[in-house]
Amino acid sequence: PHLTTEEFLSQFRGEGRGRSDELAKFLESADMVKFAGVEATPEMADAATGSARGYLESDSAEEVSK
């Protein structure tokens, strides 16, 4: 919880885990709302939810196939 998004993604990628591009897109959009004061539209919220769901589903499928 003490890592920035960039630090977290660097460590995540260094461990060779999952689909980091999808996760990065989700986390960076969350940062824009949380830290940059961007007001999220319903479309942005839907896209973020879809991105998170897609990441979780693909990561789960990857784990099952191992």
C-alpha positions in Angstrom: 0.0 0.0 0.0 3.0 2.4 0.3 4.1 2.0 -3.3 3.1 4.5 -6.1 1.4 3.0 -9.1 4.6 3.2 -11.1 6.6 1.4 -8.3 3.9 -1.2 -7.9 3.7 -1.9 -11.7 7.5 -2.1 -11.9 7.6 -4.7 -9.2 4.6 -6.6 -10.6 6.2 -6.7 -14.1 9.5 -7.7 -12.6 7.8 -10.8 -11.0 6.5 -11.7 -14.5 2.9 -11.7 -13.3 -0.2 -11.5 -15.3 -1.4 -9.0 -17.8 0.3 -5.8 -16.6 -0.9 -3.6 -19.5 -4.6 -4.0 -18.5 -3.8 -3.5 -14.8 -1.7 -0.4 -15.6 -4.5 1.2 -17.6 -7.0 0.6 -14.7 -4.6 1.9 -12.0 -3.6 5.0 -14.0 -7.2 6.0 -14.7 -7.9 5.6 -10.9 -4.9 7.8 -10.2 -6.3 10.5 -12.5 -9.5 10.6 -10.5 -7.9 10.2 -7.1 -4.9 12.6 -7.4 -5.5 14.8 -10.4 -9.0 15.8 -9.6 -10.4 14.5 -12.9 -14.2 14.0 -12.5 -15.1 10.5 -13.6 -18.0 10.3 -16.1 -20.3 7.3 -16.1 -18.6 6.1 -19.2 -15.2 6.3 -17.5 -16.6 4.3 -14.6 -18.0 1.7 -16.9 -14.7 1.4 -18.8 -12.7 1.1 -15.5 -15.1 -1.6 -14.2 -14.8 -3.5 -17.5 -11.1 -3.2 -17.5 -10.9 -4.5 -13.9 -13.3 -7.3 -14.6 -11.4 -8.3 -17.7 -8.1 -8.3 -15.9 -9.5 -10.4 -13.0 -11.1 -12.9 -15.4 -7.9 -13.3 -17.5 -5.8 -13.6 -14.4 -8.1 -16.3 -13.0 -8.1 -18.2 -16.2 -4.3 -18.1 -16.3 -4.1 -19.5 -12.8 -6.5 -22.3 -13.6 -4.5 -23.3 -16.6 -1.3 -23.7 -14.6 
